[in-house]
Amino acid sequence: MRKFMIPAAVCFWLAATAGHAATLIHAGRLIDGRSNQPQMEMTIVIEDGRISSVVSGYTKPDEGDKLIDLCEYTVMPGLMD
């Protein structure tokens, strides 16, 4: 099976249209642009349309939160030219 990279901009758009208290993105691999190696099994927490935290492991969402499961994908920052 082919794995695709999901640009962070797509994730933020999904989170912004959700209308929930928080959106959690479970990323199988996260390219943060700082490290030479992708970080494995990370959770990106988005609140009010902004990233509020990035934590190691898969955080369980609270009731009312939206979960975007990208455990099988690589998430990376949006690219601009």
C-alpha positions as CSV (number, residue, x, y, z in Angstrom):
1,M,0.0,0.0,0.0
2,R,1.3,3.4,-0.9
3,K,1.6,6.0,1.9
4,F,1.0,9.7,1.1
5,M,2.0,12.8,2.8
6,I,-0.8,15.1,4.1
7,P,0.1,18.8,4.1
8,A,-0.6,20.5,7.4
9,A,-2.8,23.1,5.5
10,V,-5.3,20.3,4.7
11,C,-5.4,19.2,8.3
12,F,-6.0,22.8,9.5
13,W,-8.8,23.3,7.0
14,L,-10.4,20.1,8.3
15,A,-10.0,21.3,11.9
16,A,-11.3,24.8,11.1
17,T,-14.5,23.4,9.5
18,A,-15.2,21.0,12.4
19,G,-16.7,23.5,14.9
20,H,-15.7,21.3,17.9
21,A,-13.9,22.3,21.1
22,A,-10.6,20.9,19.9
23,T,-9.4,18.8,17.0
24,L,-6.8,16.1,17.5
25,I,-4.7,14.8,14.6
26,H,-3.0,11.5,15.1
27,A,0.0,11.5,12.8
28,G,1.8,8.3,12.1
29,R,4.9,10.3,11.2
30,L,5.4,14.1,11.6
31,I,7.9,16.1,9.6
32,D,8.4,19.2,11.7
33,G,11.1,20.9,9.6
34,R,13.5,21.0,12.6
35,S,14.7,17.5,12.8
36,N,16.3,15.3,10.1
37,Q,14.1,12.4,11.0
38,P,10.3,12.3,11.2
39,Q,8.8,12.0,14.6
40,M,6.7,8.9,15.0
41,E,3.2,8.6,16.6
42,M,2.4,12.2,17.3
43,T,-0.7,14.1,18.3
44,I,-1.3,17.6,17.0
45,V,-3.9,19.5,19.0
46,I,-5.8,22.4,17.3
47,E,-7.9,24.8,19.3
48,D,-9.6,27.9,17.8
49,G,-8.0,27.3,14.5
50,R,-4.4,27.3,15.8
51,I,-2.0,24.5,16.9
52,S,-2.1,24.6,20.7
53,S,0.3,21.7,21.2
54,V,2.1,18.8,19.6
55,V,2.7,15.8,21.9
56,S,4.3,12.4,21.6
57,G,1.9,9.4,21.4
58,Y,-1.7,9.3,20.5
59,T,-3.8,11.4,22.9
60,K,-7.4,10.3,23.6
61,P,-9.8,13.0,22.6
62,D,-12.2,14.4,25.2
63,E,-15.9,14.2,24.6
64,G,-16.9,16.7,21.9
65,D,-13.5,16.8,20.4
66,K,-12.9,15.8,16.8
67,L,-10.3,13.2,15.9
68,I,-8.6,13.0,12.5
69,D,-6.9,9.7,12.2
70,L,-3.8,9.9,10.0
71,C,-1.9,7.1,11.8
72,E,-1.0,5.6,8.5
73,Y,0.2,8.8,6.9
74,T,3.0,11.4,7.2
75,V,2.0,14.9,8.1
76,M,4.2,17.9,7.3
77,P,4.0,21.7,7.2
78,G,2.5,23.3,4.2
79,L,5.0,24.2,1.5
80,M,5.2,27.7,0.1
81,D,7.3,29.1,-2.7
